[in-house]
Amino acid sequence: MTRRTRTAGFTMVELIAVMVIIGALAAIGIPRLVGDKSSEAAIFGDQVVSGLRRAQKIAMGHRRVVCATLDAKSVVLRVNDCGSAGIALNGLGDGDYATSDSVLTVTTGTLYFQPDGRVTQDLAGKTPWTAGIAITGNVDGQNKTFRTINIQGTTGYVE
């Protein structure tokens, strides 16, 4: 009787298992290596939405106008005055909600949260806010919108 020797190599099951593991690692790792900004944009967008909702709640709770000043990298909340004389809500000063990412920017402007819950374009509260806020970034030479935050000016709903 001759004994059959096992030939060297891998079985089909081993090869498929290795391919599945490599595919999973590539799906997770390649976007991070390439520089996909979707997760950073989502985090910054959530911070902006949180800050705007907080501004509305403070305006209604304290019966004061709260100004949310949006610049390219941050959102600053102030009570009663949007200038430097206004009171910063959390004492952090400029950049209450900010991103340190060099690519991401937010639409600039000033929102006025009125004591009755409305969001307006002016301090007097006559013109409701109608625009959205876009979080954009310049990726590979193209300006890409990662997220748009919608605000219902008449109700103050931020989504």
KAFENCOR-V595054 format. One record per helix or strand of 2 or more residues. SS is the DSSP state (h for helix, s for strand). FROM is the first residue (numbers start at 0). TO is the last residue. Records with the same first field share a line. If there is no record, write none. Layout:
SS: FROM-TO ; FROM-TO
This chain:
h: 11-33 ; 37-61
s: 65-69 ; 73-78 ; 86-87 ; 96-97 ; 103-105 ; 108-112 ; 118-119 ; 132-138 ; 141-148
